[in-house]
Amino acid sequence: MQTKNVKIIVFVPLTHCDIVRKAIGEANGGILGNYSYCSFSSKGIGRFKPNEKANPHIGETNKLEKVDEEKIEFICPRKTAKKVINAIKKVHPYEEIALDIYPLIEENDLKKYLR
């Protein structure tokens, strides 16, 4: 079943969080009823090891790295999700962006699953 919204989660180094959040809002991500630019963030540590083919924004090839990051999550209309993801990619500094997309169940559809 297609829902009208998805939840997108992206992991961003602290230096670029405000830039990414602005891009999300300008592309119409984070709309919740009468509110726009809605998101939730939690801080954590991203860990990775770029291989010899990588061109890392942070760190060195073949060396383990850890970076203070924010996990930014927000609701996005399914029909504009690709536009929002492209906006994130334009301003995100990483070569490979950790991005999750989840379909959502509408509240009115919950009764279909209750027996």
A tleap script that builds the chain and sets N, CA, C and O, in Angstrom:
source leaprc.protein.ff14SB
mol = sequence {
  NMET GLN THR LYS ASN VAL LYS ILE ILE VAL
  PHE VAL PRO LEU THR HIE CYS ASP ILE VAL
  ARG LYS ALA ILE GLY GLU ALA ASN GLY GLY
  ILE LEU GLY ASN TYR SER TYR CYS SER PHE
  SER SER LYS GLY ILE GLY ARG PHE LYS PRO
  ASN GLU LYS ALA ASN PRO HIE ILE GLY GLU
  THR ASN LYS LEU GLU LYS VAL ASP GLU GLU
  LYS ILE GLU PHE ILE CYS PRO ARG LYS THR
  ALA LYS LYS VAL ILE ASN ALA ILE LYS LYS
  VAL HIE PRO TYR GLU GLU ILE ALA LEU ASP
  ILE TYR PRO LEU ILE GLU GLU ASN ASP LEU
  LYS LYS TYR LEU CARG
}
set mol.1.N position { 0.840 -1.186 0.000 }
set mol.1.CA position { 0.000 0.000 0.000 }
set mol.1.C position { 0.881 1.244 0.000 }
set mol.1.O position { 1.775 1.373 0.836 }
set mol.2.N position { 0.638 2.130 -0.906 }
set mol.2.CA position { 1.402 3.379 -0.980 }
set mol.2.C position { 0.853 4.375 0.039 }
set mol.2.O position { -0.350 4.633 0.078 }
set mol.3.N position { 1.727 4.923 0.849 }
set mol.3.CA position { 1.327 5.982 1.770 }
set mol.3.C position { 1.768 7.311 1.180 }
set mol.3.O position { 2.599 7.345 0.273 }
set mol.4.N position { 1.220 8.400 1.688 }
set mol.4.CA position { 1.559 9.694 1.106 }
set mol.4.C position { 2.880 10.248 1.634 }
set mol.4.O position { 3.453 11.158 1.034 }
set mol.5.N position { 3.366 9.708 2.749 }
set mol.5.CA position { 4.610 10.211 3.339 }
set mol.5.C position { 5.639 9.119 3.532 }
set mol.5.O position { 5.308 7.939 3.649 }
set mol.6.N position { 6.890 9.532 3.564 }
set mol.6.CA position { 8.006 8.684 3.965 }
set mol.6.C position { 8.762 9.404 5.068 }
set mol.6.O position { 8.631 10.617 5.234 }
set mol.7.N position { 9.550 8.652 5.816 }
set mol.7.CA position { 10.463 9.259 6.775 }
set mol.7.C position { 11.861 9.081 6.206 }
set mol.7.O position { 12.254 7.980 5.820 }
set mol.8.N position { 12.603 10.173 6.160 }
set mol.8.CA position { 13.977 10.135 5.670 }
set mol.8.C position { 14.898 10.435 6.837 }
set mol.8.O position { 14.647 11.342 7.630 }
set mol.9.N position { 15.964 9.663 6.929 }
set mol.9.CA position { 16.977 9.845 7.968 }
set mol.9.C position { 18.318 10.002 7.275 }
set mol.9.O position { 18.671 9.220 6.393 }
set mol.10.N position { 19.060 11.018 7.682 }
set mol.10.CA position { 20.377 11.260 7.101 }
set mol.10.C position { 21.359 11.565 8.221 }
set mol.10.O position { 21.006 12.216 9.204 }
set mol.11.N position { 22.584 11.098 8.072 }
set mol.11.CA position { 23.637 11.307 9.059 }
set mol.11.C position { 24.602 12.361 8.529 }
set mol.11.O position { 25.114 12.242 7.415 }
set mol.12.N position { 24.847 13.400 9.338 }
set mol.12.CA position { 25.543 14.591 8.865 }
set mol.12.C position { 26.608 15.009 9.881 }
set mol.12.O position { 26.338 15.006 11.082 }
set mol.13.N position { 27.823 15.372 9.421 }
set mol.13.CA position { 28.813 15.899 10.376 }
set mol.13.C position { 28.304 17.227 10.955 }
set mol.13.O position { 27.610 17.980 10.273 }
set mol.14.N position { 28.650 17.503 12.202 }
set mol.14.CA position { 28.132 18.678 12.903 }
set mol.14.C position { 28.366 19.978 12.138 }
set mol.14.O position { 27.590 20.925 12.269 }
set mol.15.N position { 29.421 20.026 11.350 }
set mol.15.CA position { 29.741 21.250 10.601 }
set mol.15.C position { 28.708 21.583 9.531 }
set mol.15.O position { 28.651 22.725 9.074 }
set mol.16.N position { 27.894 20.619 9.120 }
set mol.16.CA position { 26.977 20.819 7.999 }
set mol.16.C position { 25.495 20.627 8.349 }
set mol.16.O position { 24.648 20.633 7.456 }
set mol.17.N position { 25.177 20.459 9.624 }
set mol.17.CA position { 23.791 20.161 10.013 }
set mol.17.C position { 22.810 21.264 9.624 }
set mol.17.O position { 21.760 20.976 9.049 }
set mol.18.N position { 23.129 22.504 9.923 }
set mol.18.CA position { 22.209 23.598 9.610 }
set mol.18.C position { 22.035 23.761 8.102 }
set mol.18.O position { 20.940 24.066 7.629 }
set mol.19.N position { 23.105 23.560 7.356 }
set mol.19.CA position { 23.038 23.664 5.894 }
set mol.19.C position { 22.121 22.577 5.328 }
set mol.19.O position { 21.306 22.843 4.445 }
set mol.20.N position { 22.259 21.355 5.842 }
set mol.20.CA position { 21.429 20.249 5.358 }
set mol.20.C position { 19.971 20.464 5.763 }
set mol.20.O position { 19.072 20.255 4.949 }
set mol.21.N position { 19.723 20.878 7.013 }
set mol.21.CA position { 18.344 21.129 7.442 }
set mol.21.C position { 17.681 22.218 6.592 }
set mol.21.O position { 16.506 22.106 6.241 }
set mol.22.N position { 18.432 23.263 6.266 }
set mol.22.CA position { 17.897 24.334 5.420 }
set mol.22.C position { 17.534 23.793 4.038 }
set mol.22.O position { 16.469 24.108 3.507 }
set mol.23.N position { 18.412 22.985 3.460 }
set mol.23.CA position { 18.146 22.399 2.138 }
set mol.23.C position { 16.907 21.509 2.170 }
set mol.23.O position { 16.108 21.522 1.235 }
set mol.24.N position { 16.747 20.740 3.240 }
set mol.24.CA position { 15.564 19.876 3.389 }
set mol.24.C position { 14.298 20.728 3.391 }
set mol.24.O position { 13.351 20.442 2.659 }
set mol.25.N position { 14.285 21.770 4.214 }
set mol.25.CA position { 13.108 22.638 4.315 }
set mol.25.C position { 12.805 23.362 3.023 }
set mol.25.O position { 11.643 23.465 2.629 }
set mol.26.N position { 13.827 23.864 2.357 }
set mol.26.CA position { 13.621 24.582 1.095 }
set mol.26.C position { 13.094 23.675 -0.010 }
set mol.26.O position { 12.450 24.145 -0.948 }
set mol.27.N position { 13.367 22.367 0.099 }
set mol.27.CA position { 12.878 21.405 -0.894 }
set mol.27.C position { 11.530 20.793 -0.481 }
set mol.27.O position { 11.058 19.841 -1.102 }
set mol.28.N position { 10.924 21.346 0.562 }
set mol.28.CA position { 9.618 20.914 1.080 }
set mol.28.C position { 9.649 19.589 1.823 }
set mol.28.O position { 8.645 18.879 1.864 }
set mol.29.N position { 10.786 19.249 2.409 }
set mol.29.CA position { 10.842 18.145 3.357 }
set mol.29.C position { 10.528 18.711 4.735 }
set mol.29.O position { 10.707 19.906 4.970 }
set mol.30.N position { 10.066 17.872 5.637 }
set mol.30.CA position { 9.793 18.321 6.991 }
set mol.30.C position { 8.484 19.067 7.147 }
set mol.30.O position { 8.355 19.903 8.042 }
set mol.31.N position { 7.509 18.784 6.295 }
set mol.31.CA position { 6.195 19.412 6.428 }
set mol.31.C position { 5.318 18.504 7.285 }
set mol.31.O position { 5.153 17.318 6.996 }
set mol.32.N position { 4.764 19.080 8.335 }
set mol.32.CA position { 3.894 18.352 9.251 }
set mol.32.C position { 2.676 19.233 9.521 }
set mol.32.O position { 2.720 20.133 10.359 }
set mol.33.N position { 1.588 18.958 8.797 }
set mol.33.CA position { 0.383 19.779 8.927 }
set mol.33.C position { 0.657 21.216 8.536 }
set mol.33.O position { 1.068 21.484 7.407 }
set mol.34.N position { 0.435 22.146 9.455 }
set mol.34.CA position { 0.634 23.571 9.214 }
set mol.34.C position { 2.053 24.032 9.539 }
set mol.34.O position { 2.299 25.235 9.626 }
set mol.35.N position { 2.972 23.119 9.718 }
set mol.35.CA position { 4.346 23.447 10.086 }
set mol.35.C position { 5.303 22.996 8.988 }
set mol.35.O position { 5.070 21.988 8.322 }
set mol.36.N position { 6.373 23.748 8.811 }
set mol.36.CA position { 7.405 23.376 7.846 }
set mol.36.C position { 8.757 23.383 8.546 }
set mol.36.O position { 8.872 23.843 9.682 }
set mol.37.N position { 9.775 22.874 7.869 }
set mol.37.CA position { 11.130 22.769 8.405 }
set mol.37.C position { 11.158 21.928 9.693 }
set mol.37.O position { 11.986 22.174 10.570 }
set mol.38.N position { 10.274 20.954 9.810 }
set mol.38.CA position { 10.214 20.094 10.994 }
set mol.38.C position { 11.236 18.966 10.857 }
set mol.38.O position { 11.319 18.315 9.815 }
set mol.39.N position { 12.005 18.746 11.908 }
set mol.39.CA position { 12.946 17.625 11.939 }
set mol.39.C position { 13.278 17.314 13.383 }
set mol.39.O position { 12.976 18.091 14.289 }
set mol.40.N position { 13.900 16.172 13.582 }
set mol.40.CA position { 14.414 15.794 14.890 }
set mol.40.C position { 15.853 15.371 14.699 }
set mol.40.O position { 16.187 14.687 13.732 }
set mol.41.N position { 16.707 15.781 15.626 }
set mol.41.CA position { 18.124 15.432 15.544 }
set mol.41.C position { 18.588 14.791 16.841 }
set mol.41.O position { 18.132 15.147 17.928 }
set mol.42.N position { 19.491 13.852 16.709 }
set mol.42.CA position { 20.188 13.295 17.866 }
set mol.42.C position { 21.658 13.164 17.493 }
set mol.42.O position { 21.999 12.841 16.355 }
set mol.43.N position { 22.514 13.419 18.463 }
set mol.43.CA position { 23.954 13.377 18.199 }
set mol.43.C position { 24.510 11.992 18.468 }
set mol.43.O position { 24.024 11.259 19.329 }
set mol.44.N position { 25.525 11.659 17.722 }
set mol.44.CA position { 26.195 10.380 17.880 }
set mol.44.C position { 27.545 10.423 17.194 }
set mol.44.O position { 28.016 11.480 16.775 }
set mol.45.N position { 28.153 9.266 17.089 }
set mol.45.CA position { 29.474 9.166 16.468 }
set mol.45.C position { 29.380 8.237 15.266 }
set mol.45.O position { 28.986 7.077 15.388 }
set mol.46.N position { 29.749 8.766 14.105 }
set mol.46.CA position { 29.831 7.957 12.894 }
set mol.46.C position { 31.228 7.368 12.783 }
set mol.46.O position { 32.218 8.038 13.076 }
set mol.47.N position { 31.302 6.126 12.363 }
set mol.47.CA position { 32.599 5.449 12.221 }
set mol.47.C position { 32.694 4.859 10.817 }
set mol.47.O position { 31.717 4.341 10.276 }
set mol.48.N position { 33.888 4.949 10.242 }
set mol.48.CA position { 34.087 4.431 8.898 }
set mol.48.C position { 35.580 4.302 8.609 }
set mol.48.O position { 36.428 4.870 9.297 }
set mol.49.N position { 35.866 3.524 7.553 }
set mol.49.CA position { 37.241 3.353 7.084 }
set mol.49.C position { 37.226 3.459 5.567 }
set mol.49.O position { 36.818 2.511 4.896 }
set mol.50.N position { 37.660 4.584 5.008 }
set mol.50.CA position { 37.687 4.731 3.554 }
set mol.50.C position { 38.723 3.789 2.921 }
set mol.50.O position { 39.835 3.653 3.430 }
set mol.51.N position { 38.350 3.147 1.817 }
set mol.51.CA position { 39.340 2.306 1.137 }
set mol.51.C position { 40.182 3.153 0.186 }
set mol.51.O position { 40.011 4.370 0.118 }
set mol.52.N position { 41.074 2.523 -0.534 }
set mol.52.CA position { 42.022 3.252 -1.391 }
set mol.52.C position { 41.350 3.954 -2.576 }
set mol.52.O position { 41.952 4.840 -3.183 }
set mol.53.N position { 40.129 3.576 -2.910 }
set mol.53.CA position { 39.403 4.221 -4.002 }
set mol.53.C position { 38.591 5.428 -3.528 }
set mol.53.O position { 38.069 6.186 -4.346 }
set mol.54.N position { 38.485 5.607 -2.217 }
set mol.54.CA position { 37.650 6.678 -1.655 }
set mol.54.C position { 38.348 8.030 -1.740 }
set mol.54.O position { 39.572 8.124 -1.834 }
set mol.55.N position { 37.530 9.061 -1.703 }
set mol.55.CA position { 38.006 10.434 -1.636 }
set mol.55.C position { 37.309 11.084 -0.438 }
set mol.55.O position { 36.389 11.882 -0.619 }
set mol.56.N position { 37.736 10.751 0.781 }
set mol.56.CA position { 36.993 11.176 1.967 }
set mol.56.C position { 37.083 12.678 2.256 }
set mol.56.O position { 38.138 13.297 2.118 }
set mol.57.N position { 35.944 13.237 2.658 }
set mol.57.CA position { 35.888 14.634 3.102 }
set mol.57.C position { 36.594 14.765 4.449 }
set mol.57.O position { 37.257 15.767 4.721 }
set mol.58.N position { 36.442 13.742 5.285 }
set mol.58.CA position { 37.069 13.687 6.604 }
set mol.58.C position { 37.839 12.379 6.692 }
set mol.58.O position { 37.337 11.337 6.271 }
set mol.59.N position { 39.035 12.419 7.228 }
set mol.59.CA position { 39.815 11.203 7.436 }
set mol.59.C position { 40.755 10.891 6.277 }
set mol.59.O position { 40.888 11.653 5.320 }
set mol.60.N position { 41.402 9.731 6.412 }
set mol.60.CA position { 42.376 9.280 5.418 }
set mol.60.C position { 42.029 7.874 4.955 }
set mol.60.O position { 41.391 7.114 5.685 }
set mol.61.N position { 42.446 7.531 3.748 }
set mol.61.CA position { 42.182 6.195 3.242 }
set mol.61.C position { 42.885 5.152 4.104 }
set mol.61.O position { 43.974 5.371 4.635 }
set mol.62.N position { 42.212 4.009 4.218 }
set mol.62.CA position { 42.700 2.848 4.967 }
set mol.62.C position { 42.977 3.139 6.442 }
set mol.62.O position { 43.790 2.458 7.068 }
set mol.63.N position { 42.314 4.133 6.990 }
set mol.63.CA position { 42.467 4.458 8.410 }
set mol.63.C position { 41.072 4.621 9.030 }
set mol.63.O position { 40.230 5.354 8.511 }
set mol.64.N position { 40.845 3.917 10.157 }
set mol.64.CA position { 39.566 4.064 10.848 }
set mol.64.C position { 39.380 5.505 11.296 }
set mol.64.O position { 40.321 6.149 11.758 }
set mol.65.N position { 38.162 6.000 11.154 }
set mol.65.CA position { 37.857 7.389 11.504 }
set mol.65.C position { 36.567 7.419 12.316 }
set mol.65.O position { 35.694 6.570 12.137 }
set mol.66.N position { 36.454 8.384 13.194 }
set mol.66.CA position { 35.183 8.620 13.875 }
set mol.66.C position { 34.902 10.111 13.854 }
set mol.66.O position { 35.802 10.937 14.003 }
set mol.67.N position { 33.618 10.437 13.662 }
set mol.67.CA position { 33.204 11.816 13.467 }
set mol.67.C position { 31.946 12.088 14.292 }
set mol.67.O position { 31.026 11.270 14.310 }
set mol.68.N position { 31.904 13.227 14.969 }
set mol.68.CA position { 30.686 13.662 15.641 }
set mol.68.C position { 29.674 14.037 14.574 }
set mol.68.O position { 29.939 14.879 13.716 }
set mol.69.N position { 28.512 13.402 14.639 }
set mol.69.CA position { 27.482 13.619 13.632 }
set mol.69.C position { 26.124 13.814 14.297 }
set mol.69.O position { 25.933 13.511 15.474 }
set mol.70.N position { 25.188 14.329 13.502 }
set mol.70.CA position { 23.789 14.358 13.893 }
set mol.70.C position { 23.018 13.447 12.967 }
set mol.70.O position { 23.263 13.394 11.762 }
set mol.71.N position { 22.082 12.731 13.560 }
set mol.71.CA position { 21.103 11.955 12.808 }
set mol.71.C position { 19.898 12.873 12.660 }
set mol.71.O position { 19.245 13.204 13.649 }
set mol.72.N position { 19.602 13.283 11.443 }
set mol.72.CA position { 18.481 14.176 11.180 }
set mol.72.C position { 17.379 13.339 10.542 }
set mol.72.O position { 17.594 12.680 9.525 }
set mol.73.N position { 16.199 13.373 11.151 }
set mol.73.CA position { 15.071 12.631 10.594 }
set mol.73.C position { 13.880 13.558 10.419 }
set mol.73.O position { 13.663 14.483 11.203 }
set mol.74.N position { 13.110 13.282 9.364 }
set mol.74.CA position { 11.986 14.153 9.039 }
set mol.74.C position { 10.988 13.416 8.150 }
set mol.74.O position { 11.316 12.415 7.511 }
set mol.75.N position { 9.773 13.934 8.127 }
set mol.75.CA position { 8.712 13.414 7.272 }
set mol.75.C position { 8.788 14.149 5.934 }
set mol.75.O position { 9.125 15.331 5.870 }
set mol.76.N position { 8.470 13.425 4.885 }
set mol.76.CA position { 8.529 14.020 3.550 }
set mol.76.C position { 7.417 13.432 2.692 }
set mol.76.O position { 7.202 12.220 2.713 }
set mol.77.N position { 6.705 14.264 1.937 }
set mol.77.CA position { 5.738 13.695 0.995 }
set mol.77.C position { 6.457 12.785 -0.009 }
set mol.77.O position { 7.494 13.149 -0.562 }
set mol.78.N position { 5.900 11.625 -0.226 }
set mol.78.CA position { 6.509 10.656 -1.150 }
set mol.78.C position { 6.779 11.284 -2.513 }
set mol.78.O position { 7.803 11.003 -3.135 }
set mol.79.N position { 5.858 12.137 -2.981 }
set mol.79.CA position { 5.984 12.718 -4.320 }
set mol.79.C position { 7.144 13.703 -4.436 }
set mol.79.O position { 7.583 13.999 -5.547 }
set mol.80.N position { 7.652 14.218 -3.310 }
set mol.80.CA position { 8.784 15.156 -3.366 }
set mol.80.C position { 10.064 14.575 -2.775 }
set mol.80.O position { 11.068 15.279 -2.664 }
set mol.81.N position { 10.038 13.295 -2.393 }
set mol.81.CA position { 11.193 12.687 -1.719 }
set mol.81.C position { 12.463 12.755 -2.570 }
set mol.81.O position { 13.533 13.061 -2.045 }
set mol.82.N position { 12.366 12.480 -3.854 }
set mol.82.CA position { 13.559 12.505 -4.715 }
set mol.82.C position { 14.137 13.916 -4.792 }
set mol.82.O position { 15.356 14.087 -4.774 }
set mol.83.N position { 13.271 14.926 -4.877 }
set mol.83.CA position { 13.720 16.320 -4.893 }
set mol.83.C position { 14.448 16.664 -3.592 }
set mol.83.O position { 15.483 17.329 -3.618 }
set mol.84.N position { 13.914 16.213 -2.460 }
set mol.84.CA position { 14.532 16.482 -1.160 }
set mol.84.C position { 15.883 15.767 -1.055 }
set mol.84.O position { 16.855 16.349 -0.573 }
set mol.85.N position { 15.944 14.531 -1.496 }
set mol.85.CA position { 17.206 13.783 -1.454 }
set mol.85.C position { 18.254 14.456 -2.334 }
set mol.85.O position { 19.417 14.549 -1.941 }
set mol.86.N position { 17.869 14.919 -3.499 }
set mol.86.CA position { 18.807 15.636 -4.371 }
set mol.86.C position { 19.306 16.919 -3.707 }
set mol.86.O position { 20.477 17.271 -3.847 }
set mol.87.N position { 18.428 17.619 -2.985 }
set mol.87.CA position { 18.837 18.831 -2.271 }
set mol.87.C position { 19.851 18.502 -1.173 }
set mol.87.O position { 20.808 19.246 -0.961 }
set mol.88.N position { 19.637 17.389 -0.483 }
set mol.88.CA position { 20.594 16.953 0.544 }
set mol.88.C position { 21.946 16.664 -0.106 }
set mol.88.O position { 22.981 17.098 0.399 }
set mol.89.N position { 21.941 15.940 -1.211 }
set mol.89.CA position { 23.185 15.560 -1.877 }
set mol.89.C position { 23.984 16.773 -2.362 }
set mol.89.O position { 25.212 16.722 -2.424 }
set mol.90.N position { 23.294 17.857 -2.703 }
set mol.90.CA position { 23.986 19.062 -3.178 }
set mol.90.C position { 24.789 19.747 -2.086 }
set mol.90.O position { 25.803 20.384 -2.375 }
set mol.91.N position { 24.352 19.628 -0.826 }
set mol.91.CA position { 25.019 20.366 0.256 }
set mol.91.C position { 25.760 19.467 1.243 }
set mol.91.O position { 26.548 19.962 2.049 }
set mol.92.N position { 25.527 18.177 1.195 }
set mol.92.CA position { 26.179 17.240 2.123 }
set mol.92.C position { 27.631 17.051 1.703 }
set mol.92.O position { 27.906 16.875 0.516 }
set mol.93.N position { 28.569 17.082 2.655 }
set mol.93.CA position { 29.984 17.017 2.273 }
set mol.93.C position { 30.520 15.624 1.959 }
set mol.93.O position { 31.584 15.504 1.351 }
set mol.94.N position { 29.811 14.569 2.358 }
set mol.94.CA position { 30.355 13.222 2.201 }
set mol.94.C position { 30.234 12.710 0.768 }
set mol.94.O position { 29.289 13.027 0.045 }
set mol.95.N position { 31.211 11.918 0.391 }
set mol.95.CA position { 31.216 11.236 -0.900 }
set mol.95.C position { 30.096 10.189 -0.954 }
set mol.95.O position { 29.404 10.066 -1.964 }
set mol.96.N position { 29.928 9.448 0.121 }
set mol.96.CA position { 28.861 8.454 0.263 }
set mol.96.C position { 27.992 8.897 1.435 }
set mol.96.O position { 28.486 9.026 2.556 }
set mol.97.N position { 26.721 9.127 1.194 }
set mol.97.CA position { 25.821 9.653 2.217 }
set mol.97.C position { 24.989 8.518 2.805 }
set mol.97.O position { 24.334 7.772 2.077 }
set mol.98.N position { 25.022 8.396 4.129 }
set mol.98.CA position { 24.186 7.413 4.817 }
set mol.98.C position { 22.775 7.981 4.894 }
set mol.98.O position { 22.525 8.958 5.601 }
set mol.99.N position { 21.862 7.364 4.164 }
set mol.99.CA position { 20.513 7.879 4.009 }
set mol.99.C position { 19.536 6.709 4.086 }
set mol.99.O position { 19.694 5.725 3.364 }
set mol.100.N position { 18.531 6.807 4.950 }
set mol.100.CA position { 17.504 5.771 5.083 }
set mol.100.C position { 16.162 6.366 4.683 }
set mol.100.O position { 15.883 7.528 4.976 }
set mol.101.N position { 15.329 5.570 4.014 }
set mol.101.CA position { 13.992 6.003 3.605 }
set mol.101.C position { 13.008 4.925 4.058 }
set mol.101.O position { 13.142 3.757 3.695 }
set mol.102.N position { 12.012 5.333 4.860 }
set mol.102.CA position { 11.027 4.400 5.395 }
set mol.102.C position { 9.623 4.785 4.946 }
set mol.102.O position { 9.235 5.946 5.079 }
set mol.103.N position { 8.847 3.830 4.414 }
set mol.103.CA position { 7.439 4.119 4.144 }
set mol.103.C position { 6.700 4.208 5.484 }
set mol.103.O position { 7.069 3.538 6.448 }
set mol.104.N position { 5.667 5.031 5.535 }
set mol.104.CA position { 4.916 5.213 6.771 }
set mol.104.C position { 3.479 4.731 6.609 }
set mol.104.O position { 2.922 4.769 5.512 }
set mol.105.N position { 2.896 4.286 7.690 }
set mol.105.CA position { 1.487 3.918 7.723 }
set mol.105.C position { 0.718 5.140 8.210 }
set mol.105.O position { 1.088 5.752 9.212 }
set mol.106.N position { -0.337 5.490 7.512 }
set mol.106.CA position { -1.177 6.608 7.931 }
set mol.106.C position { -1.984 6.184 9.160 }
set mol.106.O position { -2.365 5.020 9.282 }
set mol.107.N position { -2.239 7.105 10.048 }
set mol.107.CA position { -2.964 6.801 11.282 }
set mol.107.C position { -4.329 6.174 10.993 }
set mol.107.O position { -4.742 5.246 11.687 }
set mol.108.N position { -5.023 6.669 9.981 }
set mol.108.CA position { -6.336 6.122 9.640 }
set mol.108.C position { -6.266 4.672 9.171 }
set mol.108.O position { -7.258 3.947 9.251 }
set mol.109.N position { -5.118 4.248 8.689 }
set mol.109.CA position { -4.953 2.871 8.223 }
set mol.109.C position { -4.689 1.885 9.364 }
set mol.109.O position { -4.743 0.674 9.148 }
set mol.110.N position { -4.410 2.370 10.550 }
set mol.110.CA position { -4.108 1.478 11.667 }
set mol.110.C position { -5.275 0.541 11.988 }
set mol.110.O position { -5.059 -0.609 12.368 }
set mol.111.N position { -6.499 1.023 11.837 }
set mol.111.CA position { -7.661 0.184 12.163 }
set mol.111.C position { -7.713 -1.066 11.271 }
set mol.111.O position { -8.286 -2.080 11.671 }
set mol.112.N position { -7.129 -1.005 10.085 }
set mol.112.CA position { -7.100 -2.172 9.200 }
set mol.112.C position { -6.242 -3.292 9.791 }
set mol.112.O position { -6.450 -4.469 9.494 }
set mol.113.N position { -5.274 -2.909 10.633 }
set mol.113.CA position { -4.349 -3.885 11.189 }
set mol.113.C position { -4.770 -4.375 12.569 }
set mol.113.O position { -4.189 -5.325 13.093 }
set mol.114.N position { -5.777 -3.734 13.161 }
set mol.114.CA position { -6.263 -4.139 14.478 }
set mol.114.C position { -7.422 -5.120 14.312 }
set mol.114.O position { -8.317 -4.904 13.495 }
set mol.115.N position { -7.398 -6.153 15.062 }
set mol.115.CA position { -8.484 -7.153 14.988 }
set mol.115.C position { -9.037 -7.404 16.353 }
set mol.115.O position { -9.955 -8.209 16.509 }
savepdb mol mol.pdb
quit
